[in-house]
């Protein structure tokens, strides 16, 4: 009774300071618990912004895409108009990247080449991702005989040299963007399918997936809610590797004369046209296409590494 009377006599003026400390701690913890947590994509974006190299690659690719769309509009020069008296003009205020052996503005042709390279890279990568996810997802999720048959088909395609298939298609159907994309897509999805299959085989045995099955969740919901989000990191990384691979393949084929044909602008065509010029000291004709090919591949690679860390659900805090 004596202790109860002492408690009832306490007022805010004579409450011990330690009590207020405990109240403030409890209040802070309560606010932390009640504060809404970040969504999966917001948390991924937060972690991606912390990766300086990945953000540098992203900024470069955004600027490259912007210049590929609007860059040719910044100069009065047409991409294919020749001006022989002004050939091999060095970079200046009139021609920002100089001119080539035909007097064409290298700045304008560089951004037209970026259009072709980005178009080929993204379209080929999207086809690879679409086919690879479907094929690898079905193979890994079904397992058994279905998995064996589908994987034997992948092994056959994987054993065929992709460069040989590309060259044969270009010889048969003729050089064109459609043929290049078709050739890159025929065997390009194989790597994506194998990665997706491996991830699905691992994740489908996790406890949260088994729990969903026990509660009667359908296969479509399990794949959409559990399997795909947890395989997104490897898929994004493989996609960011597929894009620069397709860009380099298009540049290489155009360089050897099997890709985009002159007078159309392509980084590979520009590099081929500048081979003789580099020996005479006209370095800018080769520097700019080579620089953008190299830095574009580098930007996709560092962005892919950053996205892998940002999209991995196991790294969420």
MARDREN-604247 format. One record per residue (C-alpha): residue number from 0; x, y negated, z negated. Coordinates in Angstrom, 3 decimals, always signed. Example, Ala and Ser with C-alpha at 12.3 -4.5 7.8 and 13.67 -1.06 7.14 Angstrom:
PT  num         u         v         w
PT    0   +12.300    +4.500    -7.800
PT    1   +13.670    +1.060    -7.140
***
This chain:
PT  num         u         v         w
PT    0    +0.000    +0.000    +0.000
PT    1    +2.822    -2.351    -0.812
PT    2    +4.415    -1.872    +2.651
PT    3    +1.056    -2.444    +4.363
PT    4    +0.534    -5.682    +2.440
PT    5    +4.014    -6.883    +3.474
PT    6    +3.254    -6.185    +7.139
PT    7    -0.083    -8.030    +7.003
PT    8    +1.603   -11.072    +5.470
PT    9    +4.055   -11.391    +8.434
PT   10    +3.487   -14.369   +10.683
PT   11    +5.276   -15.502   +13.903
PT   12    +7.376   -17.780   +11.740
PT   13    +8.828   -15.035    +9.567
PT   14    +8.956   -12.090   +12.035
PT   15   +12.554   -10.757   +12.296
PT   16   +14.486   -11.748   +15.439
PT   17   +15.107    -8.087   +16.247
PT   18   +11.390    -7.621   +16.873
PT   19   +11.376   -10.263   +19.608
PT   20   +14.389    -8.573   +21.232
PT   21   +12.534    -5.288   +21.436
PT   22    +9.459    -7.035   +22.818
PT   23   +11.479    -8.774   +25.543
PT   24   +13.184    -5.500   +26.553
PT   25    +9.866    -3.692   +26.742
PT   26    +8.400    -6.548   +28.787
PT   27   +11.322    -6.444   +31.259
PT   28   +11.033    -2.687   +31.660
PT   29    +7.288    -2.977   +32.165
PT   30    +7.763    -5.591   +34.873
PT   31   +10.331    -3.357   +36.596
PT   32    +7.961    -0.414   +36.561
PT   33    +4.969    -2.448   +37.740
PT   34    +6.921    -4.226   +40.509
PT   35    +6.038    -2.615   +43.890
PT   36    +8.941    -0.617   +45.330
PT   37   +10.292    -1.232   +48.819
PT   38    +8.904    +0.817   +51.654
PT   39   +11.112    +3.271   +53.531
PT   40   +11.763    +0.918   +56.456
PT   41   +12.250    -2.197   +54.299
PT   42   +14.762    -0.362   +52.163
PT   43   +16.536    +0.900   +55.307
PT   44   +16.734    -2.640   +56.679
PT   45   +18.095    -3.894   +53.339
PT   46   +20.873    -1.318   +53.366
PT   47   +21.618    -1.905   +57.044
PT   48   +22.159    -5.614   +56.392
PT   49   +24.788    -4.712   +53.815
PT   50   +26.859    -2.981   +56.512
PT   51   +28.816    -5.796   +58.171
PT   52   +30.150    -3.709   +61.057
PT   53   +26.696    -2.389   +61.912
PT   54   +25.228    -5.877   +61.813
PT   55   +28.019    -7.152   +64.047
PT   56   +27.182    -4.432   +66.555
PT   57   +23.470    -5.224   +66.334
PT   58   +24.044    -8.953   +66.873
PT   59   +26.259    -8.236   +69.882
PT   60   +23.650    -5.926   +71.450
PT   61   +20.870    -8.459   +70.877
PT   62   +22.970   -11.194   +72.507
PT   63   +23.895    -8.841   +75.339
PT   64   +20.233    -8.049   +75.979
PT   65   +19.357   -11.740   +75.857
PT   66   +22.098   -12.631   +78.338
PT   67   +21.171    -9.737   +80.604
PT   68   +17.687   -11.247   +80.886
PT   69   +18.457   -14.957   +80.956
PT   70   +22.168   -15.134   +81.805
PT   71   +21.793   -15.254   +85.598
PT   72   +19.370   -18.164   +85.190
PT   73   +22.078   -20.295   +83.571
PT   74   +24.048   -20.739   +86.783
PT   75   +22.972   -21.886   +90.268
PT   76   +24.845   -19.041   +91.978
PT   77   +23.154   -16.037   +93.530
PT   78   +24.440   -12.624   +92.602
PT   79   +25.130   -11.497   +96.188
PT   80   +25.865   -14.762   +98.023
PT   81   +29.461   -14.826   +99.290
PT   82   +31.603   -17.958   +99.298
PT   83   +34.883   -16.948  +100.939
PT   84   +36.645   -20.349  +100.593
PT   85   +36.222   -20.080   +96.791
PT   86   +37.434   -16.536   +96.331
PT   87   +39.565   -15.709   +93.286
PT   88   +38.813   -18.944   +91.484
PT   89   +39.953   -18.684   +87.833
PT   90   +37.497   -19.294   +84.965
PT   91   +36.537   -22.959   +84.862
PT   92   +33.665   -25.286   +84.050
PT   93   +32.180   -24.544   +87.479
PT   94   +32.623   -20.782   +87.398
PT   95   +32.700   -19.685   +83.757
PT   96   +34.066   -16.208   +84.499
PT   97   +35.754   -17.134   +87.784
PT   98   +34.974   -15.665   +91.216
PT   99   +35.799   -12.330   +92.854
PT  100   +37.302   -11.374   +96.235
PT  101   +34.121   -12.470   +98.034
PT  102   +33.790   -15.775   +96.213
PT  103   +30.838   -14.494   +94.167
PT  104   +30.333   -15.815   +90.662
PT  105   +31.590   -13.219   +88.162
PT  106   +29.454   -14.644   +85.337
PT  107   +26.241   -14.030   +87.266
PT  108   +27.312   -10.587   +88.428
PT  109   +28.348    -9.574   +84.915
PT  110   +24.873   -10.114   +83.534
PT  111   +23.211    -8.405   +86.475
PT  112   +25.515    -5.480   +85.762
PT  113   +24.390    -5.564   +82.122
PT  114   +20.796    -5.200   +83.282
PT  115   +21.601    -2.043   +85.216
PT  116   +23.776    -0.552   +82.480
PT  117   +21.292    -1.193   +79.670
PT  118   +18.382    +0.068   +81.772
PT  119   +20.149    +3.328   +82.616
PT  120   +21.363    +3.790   +79.047
PT  121   +18.032    +3.201   +77.311
PT  122   +15.893    +5.165   +79.784
PT  123   +18.251    +8.161   +79.733
PT  124   +18.428    +8.053   +75.914
PT  125   +14.640    +7.840   +75.525
PT  126   +14.190   +10.862   +77.787
PT  127   +16.843   +12.763   +75.830
PT  128   +15.194   +11.938   +72.502
PT  129   +11.693   +12.820   +73.722
PT  130   +12.640   +16.206   +75.153
PT  131   +15.163   +17.003   +72.436
PT  132   +12.799   +16.333   +69.538
PT  133   +10.011   +18.421   +71.044
PT  134   +12.253   +21.316   +72.068
PT  135   +14.405   +21.361   +68.929
PT  136   +11.466   +20.769   +66.598
PT  137    +9.421   +23.661   +67.997
PT  138   +12.446   +25.955   +68.067
PT  139   +13.462   +25.231   +64.484
PT  140    +9.962   +25.184   +62.998
PT  141    +8.647   +28.341   +64.679
PT  142   +11.817   +30.386   +64.333
PT  143   +11.937   +34.076   +65.169
PT  144   +11.592   +35.169   +68.768
PT  145   +10.506   +31.718   +69.927
PT  146   +13.682   +30.233   +68.511
PT  147   +15.859   +32.903   +70.140
PT  148   +14.375   +32.379   +73.602
PT  149   +14.540   +28.592   +73.443
PT  150   +18.112   +28.625   +72.165
PT  151   +19.249   +30.983   +74.935
PT  152   +17.907   +28.498   +77.473
PT  153   +19.808   +25.687   +75.720
PT  154   +23.008   +27.723   +75.773
PT  155   +22.672   +28.272   +79.523
PT  156   +22.181   +24.553   +80.146
PT  157   +24.977   +23.696   +77.729
PT  158   +27.379   +25.855   +79.704
PT  159   +26.737   +23.938   +82.931
PT  160   +29.122   +20.965   +83.344
PT  161   +26.987   +17.820   +83.251
PT  162   +29.339   +15.939   +85.552
PT  163   +29.011   +18.685   +88.174
PT  164   +25.213   +18.537   +87.988
PT  165   +25.285   +14.750   +88.294
PT  166   +27.570   +14.754   +91.326
PT  167   +25.545   +17.497   +93.069
PT  168   +22.287   +15.595   +92.571
PT  169   +23.829   +12.352   +93.799
PT  170   +25.154   +14.111   +96.896
PT  171   +21.817   +15.797   +97.625
PT  172   +19.422   +12.935   +96.870
PT  173   +21.769   +10.031   +97.521
PT  174   +23.111    +7.400   +95.127
PT  175   +20.361    +5.508   +93.292
PT  176   +19.360    +4.552   +89.767
PT  177   +16.605    +7.177   +89.745
PT  178   +19.054    +9.915   +90.707
PT  179   +21.548    +8.818   +88.046
PT  180   +18.877    +8.826   +85.319
PT  181   +17.543   +12.198   +86.481
PT  182   +21.018   +13.708   +86.510
PT  183   +21.822   +12.367   +83.034
PT  184   +18.497   +13.587   +81.621
PT  185   +18.727   +17.170   +82.951
PT  186   +21.441   +18.197   +80.510
PT  187   +21.619   +15.177   +78.199
PT  188   +18.821   +16.333   +75.897
PT  189   +20.561   +19.583   +74.960
PT  190   +22.697   +18.026   +72.227
PT  191   +19.680   +16.269   +70.732
PT  192   +17.677   +19.503   +70.685
PT  193   +20.421   +21.395   +68.879
PT  194   +20.764   +18.691   +66.229
PT  195   +17.002   +18.503   +65.631
PT  196   +16.745   +22.291   +65.429
PT  197   +19.511   +22.496   +62.853
PT  198   +17.937   +19.796   +60.700
PT  199   +14.456   +21.335   +60.899
PT  200   +15.783   +24.799   +59.984
PT  201   +17.325   +23.305   +56.862
PT  202   +14.547   +20.964   +55.781
PT  203   +11.597   +23.317   +56.364
PT  204   +12.785   +25.454   +53.422
PT  205   +12.887   +22.541   +50.970
PT  206   +10.530   +22.652   +48.006
PT  207    +8.451   +19.625   +49.022
PT  208    +7.764   +21.209   +52.435
PT  209    +6.808   +24.529   +50.852
PT  210    +4.570   +22.654   +48.431
PT  211    +2.782   +20.959   +51.314
PT  212    +2.226   +24.327   +52.972
PT  213    +0.842   +25.783   +49.747
PT  214    -1.681   +22.920   +49.553
PT  215    -2.874   +23.720   +53.067
PT  216    -1.168   +20.955   +55.028
PT  217    -1.214   +21.524   +58.767
PT  218    +1.948   +21.922   +60.810
PT  219    +1.448   +18.588   +62.562
PT  220    +1.254   +16.713   +59.265
PT  221    +4.306   +18.522   +57.866
PT  222    +6.351   +17.674   +60.951
PT  223    +5.180   +14.045   +60.984
PT  224    +5.392   +13.324   +57.255
PT  225    +8.319   +15.446   +56.103
PT  226   +10.473   +16.861   +58.885
PT  227   +10.824   +13.902   +61.258
PT  228   +11.563   +11.243   +58.588
PT  229   +14.274   +13.431   +57.100
PT  230   +15.865   +14.088   +60.505
PT  231   +15.714   +10.428   +61.578
PT  232   +19.315    +9.694   +60.611
PT  233   +20.897   +12.327   +62.898
PT  234   +18.400   +11.525   +65.665
PT  235   +19.260    +7.813   +65.589
PT  236   +22.971    +8.542   +65.539
PT  237   +22.683   +10.933   +68.483
PT  238   +20.583    +8.385   +70.374
PT  239   +23.108    +5.618   +69.785
PT  240   +25.751    +7.976   +71.157
PT  241   +23.611    +8.902   +74.162
PT  242   +23.148    +5.283   +75.243
PT  243   +26.851    +4.372   +75.572
PT  244   +27.530    +7.785   +77.132
PT  245   +24.932    +7.063   +79.820
PT  246   +26.312    +3.534   +80.301
PT  247   +29.831    +4.877   +80.741
PT  248   +28.616    +7.624   +83.088
PT  249   +26.829    +5.075   +85.289
PT  250   +29.910    +2.838   +85.323
PT  251   +32.166    +5.779   +86.191
PT  252   +29.888    +7.006   +88.995
PT  253   +29.620    +3.489   +90.400
PT  254   +33.376    +3.133   +90.129
PT  255   +34.000    +6.219   +92.300
PT  256   +31.271    +5.245   +94.758
PT  257   +28.490    +7.658   +93.716
PT  258   +26.431    +5.266   +91.632
PT  259   +25.078    +1.809   +92.360
PT  260   +26.121    +0.730   +95.810
PT  261   +27.401    -2.677   +96.894
PT  262   +26.323    -5.424   +97.198
PT  263   +24.347    -4.734   +94.004
PT  264   +26.144    -5.721   +90.826
PT  265   +27.230    -3.095   +88.333
PT  266   +30.075    -3.040   +85.853
PT  267   +31.481    +0.000   +87.623
PT  268   +31.199    -1.618   +91.064
PT  269   +32.853    -4.797   +89.749
PT  270   +35.715    -2.776   +88.276
PT  271   +36.198    -0.963   +91.591
PT  272   +36.224    -4.226   +93.556
PT  273   +38.838    -5.718   +91.238
PT  274   +41.448    -2.958   +91.499
PT  275   +43.404    -4.743   +94.217
PT  276   +42.896    -8.139   +92.603
PT  277   +44.482    -7.186   +89.280
PT  278   +47.802    -6.532   +91.025
PT  279   +47.829   -10.065   +92.412
PT  280   +47.235   -11.665   +88.999
PT  281   +43.460   -12.223   +89.233
PT  282   +42.875   -10.584   +85.850
PT  283   +39.408   -12.018   +85.188
PT  284   +37.757    -9.892   +87.877
PT  285   +38.534    -6.734   +85.879
PT  286   +38.669    -8.136   +82.350
PT  287   +35.015    -9.091   +81.954
PT  288   +33.348    -5.854   +83.185
PT  289   +35.918    -3.754   +81.302
PT  290   +35.441    -5.824   +78.130
PT  291   +31.656    -5.477   +78.132
PT  292   +31.787    -1.742   +78.861
PT  293   +34.205    -1.185   +75.980
PT  294   +32.570    -3.495   +73.447
PT  295   +29.069    -2.231   +74.259
PT  296   +30.135    +1.340   +73.517
PT  297   +31.832    +0.183   +70.316
PT  298   +28.739    -1.766   +69.203
PT  299   +26.435    +1.231   +69.700
PT  300   +28.775    +3.492   +67.753
PT  301   +29.114    +1.233   +64.694
PT  302   +25.378    +0.532   +64.762
PT  303   +24.667    +4.251   +64.865
PT  304   +26.876    +4.877   +61.839
PT  305   +25.126    +2.095   +59.942
PT  306   +21.685    +3.389   +60.871
PT  307   +22.621    +6.892   +59.753
PT  308   +23.373    +5.614   +56.259
PT  309   +20.385    +3.283   +56.174
PT  310   +17.790    +5.808   +57.381
PT  311   +18.922    +8.765   +55.288
PT  312   +16.183    +9.254   +52.642
PT  313   +18.667   +10.986   +50.333
PT  314   +20.595    +7.712   +49.951
PT  315   +17.614    +5.662   +48.762
PT  316   +17.999    +4.050   +45.354
***
